[in-house]
């Protein structure tokens, strides 16, 4: 039985909503098999209130969540990632740092709920994003990661990123 804990980094431009949601969801669903982190290329410096409210409504722990730069995970001494996922189209198009350890990467783009202006619609957008990310992350946790080669793993992760509506 493989007892490795796989580390995953979720990236978004602001690291205030989508990547934060993904971090929390994987830390719950990963059940110790996965450890998630999140960061942004241009972090906003705070977690979006809508993300915090949704997470609390779902019984998720929000203590210690913060918006941070992806530079924290590219410098010496940072945890070595096994996976790096971009969850917004902007971050996917940016030049990312060179990640130590050569993690497998995939793009799992979802809409930006923070960009929705109307409060009722924004709440719905946050819920849609949460549900799409939760489904993708469930599929990730079901993968037999240890039995897949790098190319096969990347292919599976890209397919997972296409699941759910955008």
SULSULVEN-V398466 format. One record per backbone hydrogen bond with DSSP energy under -1.0 kcal/mol. CO is the residue of the C=O (numbers start at 1). NH is the residue of the N-H. If there is no record, write none. Layout:
co: (CO CO)
nh: (NH NH)
//
This chain:
co: (6 7 7 8 9 10 11 13 14 16 17 18 19 20 21 22 23 24 25 26 30 33 35 37 39 40 48 49 50 51 52 53 54 55 56 62 68 69 70 71 75 82 83 84 85 86 87 88 89 99 104 106 112 113 118 119 120 121 122 123 124 125 126 127 128 129 130 131 132 133 134 135 136 137 138 140 143 144 145 149 150 151 152 153 154 155 156 157 159 160)
nh: (35 82 83 37 85 39 87 42 44 48 21 22 23 24 25 26 27 28 29 30 33 6 8 10 12 70 52 53 54 55 56 57 58 60 59 65 40 72 73 74 78 104 9 106 11 108 110 92 93 102 84 86 115 116 122 123 124 125 126 127 128 129 130 131 132 133 134 135 136 137 138 139 140 141 142 143 145 147 148 153 154 155 156 157 158 159 160 161 162 163)
//
